[in-house]
Amino acid sequence: MLGLGKNKEHEKVELIVPNRTIIRFIVLVALAVVVFLLARKVTHALLLIFISFILAVGLNAPVSWLARHLPHRKNTRTLATSISFLIIVLIFVGFIASIAPPLINQTRNFLDVAPRLVSDAREQDSGVGRFIRRYNLEDQVDKFSDQLSGRLGNLGDTFLNTVQRVGSSIFTLLTVLVLTFMMLIEGPRWIKFARRLIPPDDRGRAEVMAYDMYRVIKGYINGQLLLAALAAVFIFVPLVILDVSYPVALLVVVFVCGLIPMVGHTIGAILVSTVALFESPWTALIVLIYYITYQQIENYLLQPRIQANATNMSPLLVFSSVIIGVSINGLVGGLLAIPVAGCLRVIVLDYLNQRKLLYPEEARAESK
């Protein structure tokens, strides 16, 4: 018996892998590599499609409301979408028309007088002039003035690059608008088609999950609109008190920048402070400090709380998702972080409920 046991211990075990399994594994690896390479190539296009989807979900409610209240005829959805987009375009054009001409004129005037302001600083009986004369900085100031004049004179060399960037931005914006328009029109048909792909027994669960995701995205957009409106009102007050030029146009600038979470107000602070700089440096400094203070209050107090209530997420999850989104893809990542996190939360909760890994509050209390 002992000898038989030894023979069993020294028996070799052969693992036979069918050729079909090996081929499947190689094919799957190759497909994964191809998908990864294609995803890297079309990342920008996929990002535009995803942004358009978020916008379409946000605009679905007003478009659906308008379609219901239009006279009953064919293609009311198309007409409602067209009217909504026409309103958006008119608002955008009005915003550009209100702020662009004065900003261009003030920038041109500033560029014309900037070298003279620098060179005259040491001649005036001011704190800056006395400081320059006290430490014998006249030569350095003159040199800086000459360099500034030369750089301002070479601004025309960058005109072509600027035009190319503006053209690329306009093309991207038009692409997003066209995709959003088409999604709003074809959305109901795609939803009906998607329902047919789901087994009848699972349709109820899928519809509940899809509706929860829709509420997350809709709540996120409503929350950002509320935050942007609050920022516009709070920043508008000091602009009026300090008599900064074009306060209404700047109010619109603050509102638009406020739609971008976390980093939007950084852009707004730069733009508003630049306009305030044409009044005086002290005015620009006061506006900048006030804006930065409000930005911190919104980022750490208002936004997590408002978005948590709007998307049914905790403030910690909202704040963490924005930080992760910004670190992954900068401005766009921060913009999409909250709705993506909210939708992932819906999927995870559905999975836990299906696997019965989540217990009701009453049952958990009784188990204690």
C-alpha positions as a printed Julia matrix, in Angstrom:
368×3 Matrix{Float64}:
   0.0     0.0     0.0
   2.85    2.4     0.86
   4.54    1.7    -2.48
   1.28    2.4    -4.3
   0.97    5.73   -2.44
   4.46    6.75   -3.55
   3.62    6.0    -7.16
   0.52    8.18   -6.94
   2.5    11.05   -5.44
   4.97   10.98   -8.34
   2.33   10.8   -11.06
   2.58   13.67  -13.6
  -0.5    15.75  -14.37
  -0.75   16.88  -17.96
  -2.78   20.01  -18.8
  -4.12   19.83  -22.33
  -5.32   23.14  -23.83
  -7.3    22.77  -27.06
  -6.04   24.65  -30.08
  -9.4    26.38  -30.35
  -8.96   27.92  -26.89
  -5.48   29.19  -27.78
  -6.77   30.73  -31.0
  -9.65   32.4   -29.15
  -7.25   33.86  -26.6
  -4.95   35.24  -29.31
  -7.92   36.71  -31.2
  -9.28   38.37  -28.04
  -5.89   39.89  -27.23
  -5.54   41.15  -30.81
  -9.05   42.63  -30.73
  -8.31   44.33  -27.42
  -5.16   45.91  -28.86
  -7.02   47.06  -31.98
  -9.86   48.55  -29.92
  -7.37   50.35  -27.69
  -5.5    51.81  -30.67
  -8.74   52.87  -32.36
  -9.99   54.43  -29.12
  -6.83   56.52  -28.91
  -7.35   57.69  -32.49
 -10.99   58.65  -32.01
 -10.8    59.95  -28.44
 -11.57   63.51  -29.5
 -14.55   62.43  -31.61
 -15.93   60.23  -28.82
 -15.54   63.12  -26.4
 -17.55   65.42  -28.67
 -20.27   62.76  -28.98
 -20.42   62.34  -25.21
 -20.62   66.11  -24.63
 -23.41   66.3   -27.21
 -25.23   63.49  -25.41
 -25.05   65.35  -22.09
 -26.36   68.52  -23.74
 -29.14   66.58  -25.47
 -30.27   65.08  -22.18
 -30.25   68.52  -20.57
 -32.23   70.11  -23.42
 -34.67   67.22  -23.73
 -37.06   68.6   -21.1
 -37.62   72.06  -22.69
 -37.75   70.54  -26.19
 -40.33   67.95  -25.11
 -42.39   70.64  -23.36
 -42.32   72.84  -26.46
 -43.23   69.9   -28.72
 -46.28   69.11  -26.56
 -47.52   72.72  -26.7
 -47.06   73.23  -30.43
 -50.08   72.72  -32.72
 -50.5    69.03  -33.52
 -48.77   68.37  -36.79
 -46.05   66.16  -38.15
 -42.44   66.7   -37.08
 -43.34   68.76  -34.0
 -40.19   67.4   -32.36
 -38.04   68.78  -35.18
 -39.79   72.16  -35.02
 -39.43   72.35  -31.24
 -35.74   71.49  -31.47
 -35.22   74.11  -34.18
 -36.91   76.81  -32.09
 -34.85   75.9   -29.02
 -31.6    76.03  -30.99
 -32.59   79.33  -32.59
 -33.08   80.83  -29.12
 -29.69   79.49  -27.98
 -27.94   80.88  -31.07
 -29.58   84.29  -30.62
 -28.47   84.42  -26.99
 -24.92   83.43  -27.95
 -24.75   85.99  -30.78
 -26.14   88.69  -28.5
 -23.54   87.85  -25.88
 -20.68   88.05  -28.39
 -22.04   91.26  -29.89
 -22.34   92.9   -26.48
 -18.86   92.13  -25.18
 -16.57   91.7   -28.19
 -16.52   95.24  -29.69
 -15.86   97.14  -26.43
 -13.3    94.57  -25.32
 -11.46   94.81  -28.65
 -11.49   98.62  -28.53
 -10.2    98.74  -24.96
  -7.51   96.17  -25.73
  -6.37   98.17  -28.77
  -6.22  101.36  -26.71
  -4.29   99.62  -23.96
  -1.75   98.21  -26.42
  -1.28  101.68  -27.91
  -0.53  103.38  -24.6
   1.19  100.52  -22.71
   4.78  101.41  -23.75
   4.2   105.09  -22.96
   2.73  104.24  -19.54
   5.82  102.2   -18.67
   8.28  104.86  -19.82
   6.36  107.68  -18.12
   6.14  105.85  -14.8
   9.6   106.99  -13.71
   8.93  110.58  -14.75
   5.84  111.05  -12.59
   5.9   112.03   -8.95
   4.24  108.84   -7.82
   5.2   105.97   -5.59
   6.35  103.94   -8.59
   8.32  106.86  -10.01
  10.05  107.61   -6.7
  10.87  103.91   -6.27
  12.43  103.76   -9.76
  14.53  106.9    -9.19
  15.59  105.87   -5.71
  17.1   102.57   -6.86
  18.35  103.9   -10.23
  16.12  101.65  -12.3
  15.64  104.11  -15.16
  17.75  102.1   -17.61
  15.92   98.88  -16.81
  12.55  100.59  -17.27
  13.6   102.04  -20.63
  14.86   98.64  -21.74
  11.6    96.98  -20.68
   9.64   99.68  -22.54
  11.61   99.04  -25.73
  11.1    95.28  -25.4
   7.38   95.78  -24.82
   7.11   97.97  -27.91
   8.92   95.35  -29.98
   6.7    92.52  -28.75
   3.55   94.51  -29.34
   4.78   95.3   -32.83
   5.21   91.59  -33.55
   1.67   90.68  -32.55
   0.75   90.45  -36.21
   3.01   87.41  -36.6
   0.72   85.38  -34.36
  -2.44   86.45  -36.16
  -2.5    83.39  -38.42
  -2.14   80.99  -35.47
  -4.91   82.81  -33.64
  -7.21   82.57  -36.65
  -6.5    78.84  -36.95
  -7.29   78.23  -33.28
 -10.48   80.27  -33.48
 -11.5    78.39  -36.62
 -10.87   75.04  -34.93
 -12.91   76.09  -31.89
 -15.79   77.25  -34.08
 -15.73   73.95  -36.0
 -15.79   71.99  -32.73
 -18.69   74.08  -31.44
 -20.67   73.59  -34.64
 -19.99   69.84  -34.51
 -21.33   69.61  -30.96
 -24.41   71.66  -31.87
 -25.19   69.51  -34.92
 -24.75   66.28  -32.95
 -26.93   67.6   -30.14
 -29.6    68.68  -32.63
 -29.68   65.24  -34.27
 -29.75   63.44  -30.91
 -32.73   65.51  -29.77
 -34.65   64.71  -32.95
 -33.79   61.01  -33.18
 -33.68   60.34  -29.42
 -37.24   58.96  -29.03
 -36.72   56.56  -31.95
 -33.45   55.27  -30.51
 -35.12   54.76  -27.13
 -37.88   52.68  -28.73
 -35.29   50.62  -30.59
 -33.26   50.08  -27.41
 -36.36   48.8   -25.59
 -36.79   46.12  -28.25
 -33.26   44.87  -27.56
 -34.07   44.21  -23.89
 -35.95   41.05  -22.85
 -39.51   41.84  -21.69
 -38.78   40.61  -18.15
 -35.87   43.06  -17.77
 -37.45   46.12  -19.39
 -38.93   47.47  -16.19
 -35.59   47.36  -14.39
 -33.76   48.89  -17.37
 -36.28   51.73  -17.64
 -35.93   52.52  -13.95
 -32.14   52.61  -14.24
 -32.27   54.77  -17.38
 -34.69   57.17  -15.71
 -32.42   57.45  -12.66
 -29.47   58.31  -14.94
 -31.61   60.87  -16.74
 -32.5    62.47  -13.41
 -28.8    62.62  -12.47
 -27.82   64.42  -15.68
 -30.85   66.71  -15.55
 -30.17   67.52  -11.9
 -26.52   68.23  -12.65
 -27.4    70.71  -15.4
 -30.01   72.42  -13.22
 -27.49   72.63  -10.39
 -24.87   74.22  -12.65
 -27.43   76.73  -13.92
 -28.26   77.67  -10.33
 -24.58   78.01   -9.38
 -23.85   80.1   -12.48
 -26.79   82.4   -11.73
 -25.65   82.87   -8.12
 -22.11   83.67   -9.26
 -23.34   86.17  -11.83
 -25.41   88.02   -9.23
 -22.69   88.08   -6.57
 -19.98   89.25   -9.01
 -22.3    91.8   -10.64
 -22.69   93.76   -7.38
 -19.04   94.88   -6.96
 -18.78   95.61  -10.68
 -21.61   98.12  -10.35
 -20.26   99.58   -7.1
 -16.76  100.03   -8.58
 -18.24  101.45  -11.81
 -16.54   98.88  -14.06
 -17.39   99.24  -17.75
 -19.99   96.93  -19.33
 -21.22   95.24  -16.12
 -24.17   93.55  -17.85
 -21.9    91.97  -20.47
 -19.53   90.83  -17.72
 -22.51   89.37  -15.85
 -23.15   87.15  -18.88
 -19.44   86.23  -18.98
 -19.54   85.17  -15.33
 -22.72   83.16  -15.94
 -21.21   81.28  -18.91
 -17.96   80.59  -17.05
 -19.94   79.46  -14.01
 -21.4    76.6   -16.04
 -17.96   74.94  -15.94
 -17.32   73.31  -12.54
 -14.24   74.09  -10.45
 -12.13   75.82  -13.12
 -14.72   77.93  -14.93
 -14.45   80.81  -12.5
 -10.69   80.93  -12.98
 -11.33   81.85  -16.6
 -14.05   84.28  -15.55
 -11.79   85.97  -13.0
  -9.11   86.54  -15.64
 -11.58   88.04  -18.12
 -13.38   90.25  -15.61
 -10.15   91.44  -13.99
  -8.72   92.27  -17.41
 -11.69   94.51  -18.16
 -11.44   96.08  -14.69
  -7.76   96.77  -15.34
  -8.77   99.37  -17.93
 -10.41  101.34  -15.1
  -7.44  101.17  -12.72
  -5.03   98.6   -11.28
  -6.62   98.94   -7.83
 -10.06   98.23   -9.26
  -8.74   95.13  -11.01
  -7.05   93.95   -7.81
 -10.21   94.41   -5.74
 -12.33   92.58   -8.33
  -9.78   89.75   -8.57
  -9.61   89.25   -4.79
 -13.4    89.35   -4.49
 -13.83   86.9    -7.38
 -11.24   84.45   -6.01
 -12.85   84.59   -2.57
 -16.27   83.8    -4.03
 -14.74   81.02   -6.15
 -13.35   79.29   -3.06
 -16.67   79.61   -1.25
 -18.51   78.11   -4.22
 -16.0    75.3    -4.85
 -15.81   74.1    -1.25
 -19.24   75.0     0.16
 -21.92   75.78   -2.42
 -21.16   73.45   -5.31
 -20.78   70.16   -3.38
 -23.97   70.85   -1.43
 -26.09   72.02   -4.39
 -24.88   69.28   -6.74
 -25.28   66.66   -4.01
 -28.95   67.61   -3.64
 -29.47   67.87   -7.4
 -27.84   64.53   -8.3
 -28.64   62.58   -5.11
 -24.94   62.1    -4.33
 -22.98   62.96   -1.21
 -20.91   66.19   -1.21
 -17.76   64.1    -0.75
 -18.52   62.04   -3.86
 -19.25   65.21   -5.87
 -16.02   66.91   -4.8
 -13.92   63.77   -5.32
 -15.35   63.11   -8.78
 -14.54   66.65   -9.96
 -10.95   66.37   -8.71
 -10.52   63.02  -10.49
 -12.13   64.35  -13.67
  -9.88   67.42  -13.81
  -6.78   65.28  -13.23
  -7.78   62.87  -16.03
  -8.81   65.29  -18.78
  -8.5    68.83  -17.51
 -11.36   71.22  -18.24
 -13.56   68.71  -20.07
 -12.96   66.09  -17.38
 -14.13   68.48  -14.69
 -17.19   69.35  -16.77
 -18.27   65.72  -17.2
 -17.09   64.28  -13.88
 -20.27   64.77  -11.85
 -22.79   63.27  -14.34
 -20.45   60.34  -15.06
 -20.0    59.65  -11.35
 -23.76   59.9   -10.8
 -24.52   57.42  -13.6
 -21.86   55.0   -12.33
 -23.46   55.23   -8.9
 -26.83   54.25  -10.39
 -25.25   51.23  -12.13
 -23.43   50.08   -8.99
 -26.55   50.4    -6.83
 -28.58   48.43   -9.38
 -25.95   45.68   -9.42
 -25.89   45.48   -5.62
 -29.68   45.34   -5.45
 -29.85   42.6    -8.08
 -27.28   40.51   -6.21
 -29.15   41.24   -2.96
 -26.01   42.69   -1.41
 -27.89   45.76   -0.17
 -30.29   45.39    2.74
 -33.17   47.77    3.46
 -32.7    50.17    6.34
 -35.44   48.48    8.39
 -33.93   45.01    7.95
 -30.48   46.27    8.86
 -31.85   47.95   11.98
 -33.6    44.73   13.06
 -30.41   42.71   12.51
 -28.63   44.95   15.01
